[in-house]
Amino acid sequence: MTDETPDGDEVLGSGRSEPDDLEAMAWTDGLLARARARSDGEATDPHPTGETVAGIPPAQDPPSDALQSPAVRGPIVTRSDLTGRTPSVAGPLEGTFDLPAAPQWTGPPTTPVPSGEAIGVRQEVDLGIPGRGVSARRSVIEWGSVLVGALVLALVVRTFLFQAFYIPSPSMEPTLWSGDRILVNKVSYRLHDVNRGDLVVFRAPPGSNTGGEDLIKRVIGLPGERVTAQDGRLLISGGLLIEPYLPFQEGTADFGTVPWCAEPEVGACTVPDGHVFMMGDNRSNSRDSRFFGPVPVESIIGRAFVRVWPLGALDRL
């Protein structure tokens, strides 16, 4: 489309006439004015009703309730909506409210409460922890059992296995001294026969006049052997007895008539069956078979195998 000037020249244009541009500007101004009025809360149209602005149709009249209320906003939640109660003083968040009274404690229920319901009292749970009385009784029972068991064990051991003895005299010096304590094995001679050289504890024969019920001596002669003394040494059936436990090898004096021998004679004794000939290591200070005769094997209590006292003299015998 071309426009012609008075001079007849052709001028390129936008395709719209001047009245069209004015109409568009007026329409835009009216639109902005109405938008500003709505944002400011105005109820009236900036243009009179029925008036046309630059060819723009007049705005529609708003509803009557819109003229008396501000712009529409989102819903407001009040305390009455939350609690379901109407405050005594007007206002959504101010004033005094009627709140429900707190429940009063009236004591535990008189009837059983089903499991799972609260009853207002703390329930006790049994954790299996014994009280003081139960613990004391249990301790007494446990310690009593231990003591009784220890006593029974000690009696069994003392009767059938081992027993301690006290050395009251110097008759076994220098092997054993007065005041030493030894342990005796009571099982040995149930497993094997008595051996020469053993240190044995036995019950003193009747009429021995040793001043004690139990004695400890060394086995010298076995059943059927002939024991004699010659030049301070012992002969067993004619053979010389080597005695490394003596402090002096020639310290045995000749002895006279020995009672209870199978073939009694002066200075010699044949040991009867079931008996042994006993002598102390301290030959010059020992009351032994030279005075009360051979000792029955059945009177032997056991074999001394260790010295336990004093501690510094702990030794195997």
PyMOL commands that set and color helices and strands:
alter all, ss='L'
color gray80, all
select helices_A, chain A and resi 18-39+65-67+79-83+132-161+188-191+283-285+289-292+297-299+311-313
alter helices_A, ss='H'
color red, helices_A
select strands_A, chain A and resi 2-4+10-12+162-166+181-185+199-203+214-221+226-230+233-236+239-240+268-270+275-279+295-296+300-309+315-316
alter strands_A, ss='S'
color yellow, strands_A
deselect
rebuild
show_as cartoon
